Amino acid sequence: MTEQERQSNEWRVEPDDIEAARSLPAASIYEASGKRGALDPAIHQMTPGLKLCGNALTVRCQPGDNLTLHMAVASANPGDVLIADVGDFADAGHWGEILTVAAQARQVAGLVINGGIRDVAATGRRRFPVFARAVSMKATTKQMPGLINQPIRCGGVEINPGDLIVGDDDGVVAVAHDEVSAVLARTLEREASEAHMMERLHNGDVTLDLLNLRALVPSR
């Protein structure tokens, strides 16, 4: 194994953790993370109903240039989520159907980008999860190499290669690589607790009691 391959494996989230995260809501993971890691809600799901979950492959592009996204797709491993910082530049389509087809051929799990994308309908028909800040038909250049697998800031969150990225209709959350197992364990506990609460609600209890809110309600 080469040094590059060894480092790549060290950055990757464990397959069992990714499988566990795939069935968990992004909002619950965020809560279990101590309410940390939620990306700016302006970065939203382009095709409702698609789930994104995988290992962060970080990308930093020059605004309005997508050369580094092409480079990242070519170097991606199956299950990677491309998470790209383009400087919040929304006035160009950094991603489209061609890159979607290229990414799916490499078994990339999805894209998160703090900028604009295009070919939204075609990407949706291909069932490729994309979370973006905006839609823009304007073209990009392909001239300026950026950075791959370096720390970035996307949607107000610091993200490192190998962090866990989970996105659904509620938004995107990032979990630091060394916290993934513990956060997922707390998420499972939270999901079990909420399932029990909803059972009690069906049986006649009310949220004011279950959440200990009675003391906050003004007396009549």
C-alpha positions as CSV (number, residue, x, y, z in Angstrom):
1,M,0.0,0.0,0.0
2,T,1.4,3.4,-1.0
3,E,1.5,6.3,1.5
4,Q,-1.2,8.1,-0.4
5,E,-3.5,5.0,-0.3
6,R,-2.8,4.6,3.5
7,Q,-3.7,8.2,4.2
8,S,-6.8,7.9,2.0
9,N,-8.0,4.9,4.0
10,E,-7.3,6.8,7.3
11,W,-9.6,9.6,6.1
12,R,-12.5,7.3,5.3
13,V,-15.5,6.8,7.5
14,E,-16.0,3.1,8.5
15,P,-18.5,1.4,6.2
16,D,-20.6,0.2,9.1
17,D,-20.9,3.8,10.3
18,I,-22.0,5.0,6.9
19,E,-24.6,2.2,6.7
20,A,-25.9,3.2,10.1
21,A,-26.0,6.9,9.2
22,R,-27.9,6.2,6.0
23,S,-31.0,5.3,8.0
24,L,-30.9,8.3,10.4
25,P,-32.4,11.8,9.9
26,A,-29.9,14.6,9.4
27,A,-31.7,16.7,12.0
28,S,-31.3,13.9,14.6
29,I,-27.6,13.6,13.8
30,Y,-27.2,17.4,14.2
31,E,-29.0,17.3,17.6
32,A,-26.8,14.3,18.7
33,S,-23.7,16.3,17.7
34,G,-24.5,18.9,20.3
35,K,-26.3,21.1,17.7
36,R,-23.1,21.4,15.7
37,G,-22.3,20.8,12.0
38,A,-25.5,22.0,10.3
39,L,-24.7,23.7,7.0
40,D,-26.4,27.0,6.0
41,P,-30.0,26.1,5.1
42,A,-29.5,28.1,1.9
43,I,-27.6,25.0,0.7
44,H,-30.6,22.9,0.0
45,Q,-31.8,19.7,-1.7
46,M,-32.3,20.1,-5.4
47,T,-34.4,16.9,-5.8
48,P,-36.7,16.3,-2.7
49,G,-36.6,12.9,-1.3
50,L,-33.1,11.9,-2.1
51,K,-30.7,11.0,0.8
52,L,-27.0,11.8,0.7
53,C,-24.6,10.0,3.0
54,G,-20.9,9.3,2.7
55,N,-17.3,10.2,3.3
56,A,-16.3,13.8,2.6
57,L,-14.0,14.4,-0.4
58,T,-13.3,18.1,0.0
59,V,-12.9,20.4,-3.0
60,R,-12.0,24.1,-3.2
61,C,-12.6,25.8,-6.5
62,Q,-12.1,29.3,-7.8
63,P,-15.5,31.0,-8.0
64,G,-16.9,30.5,-11.5
65,D,-14.4,27.8,-12.4
66,N,-15.1,24.0,-12.1
67,L,-11.9,22.5,-13.2
68,T,-11.2,21.1,-9.7
69,L,-14.6,19.4,-9.6
70,H,-13.6,17.5,-12.8
71,M,-10.3,16.6,-11.1
72,A,-12.2,15.5,-7.9
73,V,-14.6,13.2,-9.8
74,A,-11.7,11.6,-11.5
75,S,-10.0,10.8,-8.2
76,A,-13.1,9.9,-6.2
77,N,-13.6,6.6,-4.5
78,P,-17.0,4.8,-4.4
79,G,-19.2,6.3,-1.6
80,D,-17.4,9.6,-1.5
81,V,-19.5,12.8,-1.1
82,L,-18.0,15.7,-3.0
83,I,-18.3,18.8,-0.8
84,A,-17.2,21.9,-2.6
85,D,-16.3,25.4,-1.6
86,V,-16.7,27.8,-4.5
87,G,-16.7,31.0,-2.3
88,D,-20.5,31.1,-2.1
89,F,-20.5,32.0,-5.8
90,A,-24.1,31.4,-7.1
91,D,-23.9,33.2,-10.5
92,A,-22.6,30.1,-12.5
93,G,-23.5,26.5,-12.9
94,H,-20.5,24.7,-11.5
95,W,-22.1,21.3,-11.9
96,G,-24.4,19.8,-14.5
97,E,-25.5,16.6,-16.2
98,I,-22.1,15.7,-17.6
99,L,-20.5,15.8,-14.2
100,T,-23.4,13.9,-12.8
101,V,-22.9,11.1,-15.2
102,A,-19.2,11.1,-14.6
103,A,-19.8,11.0,-10.8
104,Q,-22.3,8.2,-11.0
105,A,-19.9,6.1,-13.1
106,R,-17.4,6.4,-10.2
107,Q,-20.1,5.6,-7.7
108,V,-19.9,9.0,-6.0
109,A,-22.6,9.4,-3.4
110,G,-23.6,13.0,-4.1
111,L,-22.6,16.6,-4.1
112,V,-22.8,19.5,-1.7
113,I,-21.7,22.9,-3.0
114,N,-22.0,26.4,-1.6
115,G,-22.6,27.8,-5.1
116,G,-24.7,27.4,-8.2
117,I,-25.5,24.3,-10.3
118,R,-27.5,23.7,-13.5
119,D,-29.2,20.9,-15.4
120,V,-31.4,20.4,-12.3
121,A,-34.1,18.4,-14.0
122,A,-31.7,16.0,-15.7
123,T,-29.7,15.5,-12.5
124,G,-32.9,14.7,-10.6
125,R,-34.0,12.2,-13.2
126,R,-30.7,10.4,-12.7
127,R,-31.5,10.3,-8.9
128,F,-28.2,11.9,-8.0
129,P,-28.3,13.8,-4.7
130,V,-27.2,17.4,-5.1
131,F,-27.4,20.1,-2.4
132,A,-26.6,23.6,-3.7
133,R,-27.0,27.3,-2.9
134,A,-28.6,28.3,-6.2
135,V,-29.4,27.4,-9.8
136,S,-27.7,29.2,-12.6
137,M,-27.5,28.4,-16.3
138,K,-24.4,30.5,-16.7
139,A,-21.2,28.8,-17.9
140,T,-18.0,28.3,-15.9
141,T,-14.4,28.4,-17.0
142,K,-12.1,25.4,-16.7
143,Q,-8.7,27.0,-16.2
144,M,-7.8,27.4,-12.5
145,P,-6.8,24.3,-10.5
146,G,-7.9,24.5,-6.8
147,L,-7.4,22.1,-3.9
148,I,-8.7,18.6,-3.2
149,N,-8.8,16.8,0.2
150,Q,-7.8,19.9,2.2
151,P,-9.8,21.6,5.0
152,I,-12.5,23.8,3.6
153,R,-15.4,25.9,4.9
154,C,-18.8,25.2,3.3
155,G,-22.1,26.6,4.5
156,G,-20.4,28.1,7.6
157,V,-19.0,24.8,8.7
158,E,-15.3,23.7,8.8
159,I,-15.0,20.4,7.0
160,N,-12.1,18.1,6.7
161,P,-11.5,15.1,4.4
162,G,-13.1,12.0,5.9
163,D,-15.8,13.7,7.8
164,L,-19.2,12.2,7.6
165,I,-21.7,14.1,5.4
166,V,-25.4,13.4,5.7
167,G,-28.1,15.3,3.8
168,D,-31.9,14.9,3.4
169,D,-34.9,17.1,2.9
170,D,-34.1,19.0,6.2
171,G,-30.6,20.0,5.1
172,V,-26.9,18.8,5.4
173,V,-24.9,18.0,8.5
174,A,-21.2,17.3,8.8
175,V,-19.7,15.2,11.6
176,A,-16.0,15.2,12.4
177,H,-14.3,12.0,11.5
178,D,-13.1,11.2,15.0
179,E,-16.6,11.8,16.5
180,V,-18.7,9.7,14.0
181,S,-19.2,6.5,16.1
182,A,-20.1,8.4,19.3
183,V,-22.5,10.7,17.5
184,L,-24.2,7.9,15.7
185,A,-24.6,6.0,19.0
186,R,-26.2,9.1,20.6
187,T,-28.4,9.5,17.5
188,L,-29.8,6.0,17.8
189,E,-30.5,6.6,21.5
190,R,-32.3,9.8,20.5
191,E,-34.4,8.1,17.9
192,A,-35.4,5.4,20.4
193,S,-36.4,8.0,22.9
194,E,-38.5,9.9,20.4
195,A,-40.2,6.8,19.2
196,H,-41.2,6.1,22.9
197,M,-42.4,9.7,23.2
198,M,-44.6,9.4,20.1
199,E,-46.1,6.1,21.4
200,R,-47.1,7.9,24.6
201,L,-48.6,10.8,22.6
202,H,-50.7,8.3,20.7
203,N,-51.8,7.0,24.2
204,G,-53.0,10.4,25.3
205,D,-50.0,12.1,26.9
206,V,-49.2,15.7,25.8
207,T,-45.9,17.3,24.9
208,L,-46.2,19.9,27.7
209,D,-45.8,17.0,30.2
210,L,-43.4,14.8,28.3
211,L,-41.0,17.8,27.7
212,N,-41.5,19.2,31.2
213,L,-42.9,22.5,29.8
214,R,-45.7,22.9,32.3
215,A,-43.7,25.3,34.5
216,L,-43.2,27.6,31.6
217,V,-46.9,28.0,30.8
218,P,-48.5,31.1,32.4
219,S,-51.1,30.2,35.0
220,R,-54.7,31.4,34.3
